[in-house]
Amino acid sequence: MHVCMMEYRVKEEYREDYLAWVEEMGGLEPQPLLYEGTDQQGLFVEIWSADSEEAAHRIQDAARAGEAPWSKLPLWVNGKINAWSFRQINARI
């Protein structure tokens, strides 16, 4: 299993637009997990499941380039969209 994780900070003046956009994205498949920092409001993390390393990299590249469904996101982000791909390691910590 692979995932693509993205992290970005949404400008406060665009918070409501961003949250409305998140609601619109609710029907996407696969459905991403979305988190907001508890001690850093406006800092968001998206986690997307992917079937392969290539699929995770496609998600990563599309988000960084501002392609659909992220085409509106670059307008609202303070700084850049950080994105990484990961593969699952079955190890005990």
KOLTORGU-124203 format. One record per residue (C-alpha): residue number from 1; x, y, z; residue in one letter. Coordinates in Angstrom, 3 decimals. Each point is the difference from the previous one (the first is absolute). Example, Ala and Ser with C-alpha at 12.3 -4.5 7.8 and 13.67 -1.06 7.14 Angstrom:
BEGIN
> 1|12.300|-4.500|7.800|a
> 2|1.370|3.440|-0.660|s
END
This chain:
BEGIN
> 1|0.000|0.000|0.000|m
> 2|1.134|3.543|-0.772|h
> 3|-1.204|3.437|1.047|v
> 4|0.591|3.561|-1.050|c
> 5|0.096|2.511|2.839|m
> 6|-0.344|3.725|-0.611|m
> 7|0.497|2.818|2.464|e
> 8|-0.781|3.679|-0.460|y
> 9|-1.128|3.095|1.889|r
> 10|-3.231|1.715|-1.073|v
> 11|-0.091|3.791|0.295|k
> 12|-2.504|1.089|2.651|e
> 13|-1.935|2.214|-2.436|e
> 14|-0.663|-3.069|-2.193|y
> 15|-0.912|-2.443|2.768|r
> 16|-3.753|0.009|-0.740|e
> 17|0.591|-0.382|-3.765|d
> 18|2.373|-2.864|0.705|y
> 19|-2.414|-1.795|2.334|l
> 20|-2.813|0.360|-2.579|a
> 21|2.341|-1.501|-2.613|w
> 22|0.781|-2.900|2.344|v
> 23|-3.744|-0.700|0.266|e
> 24|-0.268|-0.013|-3.809|e
> 25|2.805|-2.567|-0.150|m
> 26|-1.952|-2.365|2.255|g
> 27|-1.007|-2.241|-2.899|g
> 28|3.518|-0.743|-1.213|l
> 29|1.263|-3.553|-0.260|e
> 30|2.188|-0.976|1.612|p
> 31|-1.151|2.138|2.892|q
> 32|2.950|1.853|1.548|p
> 33|0.486|0.433|3.720|l
> 34|0.268|3.665|0.982|l
> 35|1.475|1.315|3.241|y
> 36|0.498|3.475|1.452|e
> 37|2.719|0.764|2.516|g
> 38|-1.391|0.281|3.519|t
> 39|2.626|2.508|1.085|d
> 40|0.444|1.613|-3.430|q
> 41|-3.410|0.926|-1.391|q
> 42|0.143|0.273|-3.770|g
> 43|2.682|-2.688|-0.378|l
> 44|-1.564|-2.893|-1.925|f
> 45|1.141|-3.494|-0.947|v
> 46|-1.633|-2.146|-2.704|e
> 47|0.683|-3.725|-0.167|i
> 48|-0.938|-1.827|-3.207|w
> 49|0.095|-3.797|-0.391|s
> 50|1.564|-1.323|-3.197|a
> 51|0.270|-3.471|-1.508|d
> 52|3.577|0.488|-1.164|s
> 53|3.037|2.212|0.326|e
> 54|-0.750|1.450|-3.442|e
> 55|-3.562|0.887|1.029|a
> 56|1.259|1.728|3.152|a
> 57|2.478|2.006|-2.085|h
> 58|-2.766|1.010|-2.450|r
> 59|-2.035|1.392|2.919|i
> 60|3.085|1.770|1.351|q
> 61|0.897|1.535|-3.367|d
> 62|-3.581|1.107|-0.733|a
> 63|-0.344|1.717|3.374|a
> 64|3.307|1.832|-0.346|r
> 65|-0.954|1.141|-3.529|a
> 66|-3.430|1.218|1.126|g
> 67|-1.847|-2.420|-2.278|e
> 68|-3.564|-1.189|0.684|a
> 69|-1.274|-0.417|2.631|p
> 70|2.619|2.328|1.564|w
> 71|-0.295|2.792|-2.590|s
> 72|-1.429|2.504|2.525|k
> 73|2.370|-0.906|2.820|l
> 74|3.079|2.019|-1.100|p
> 75|-2.078|3.190|0.343|l
> 76|-0.702|-0.709|3.656|w
> 77|3.314|-1.453|1.174|v
> 78|2.537|2.081|1.870|n
> 79|3.269|-1.345|-1.389|g
> 80|0.228|-3.230|-1.931|k
> 81|-1.786|-3.319|-0.059|i
> 82|2.365|-2.576|1.470|n
> 83|-0.640|-3.537|-1.247|a
> 84|1.669|-3.343|0.650|w
> 85|-0.690|-3.604|-0.989|s
> 86|0.409|-2.879|2.443|f
> 87|-0.149|-3.773|-0.131|r
> 88|-1.260|-2.090|2.880|q
> 89|2.588|-1.790|2.110|i
> 90|-1.327|-2.828|2.115|n
> 91|2.229|0.436|3.006|a
> 92|-0.761|0.373|3.673|r
> 93|1.054|3.174|1.695|i
END
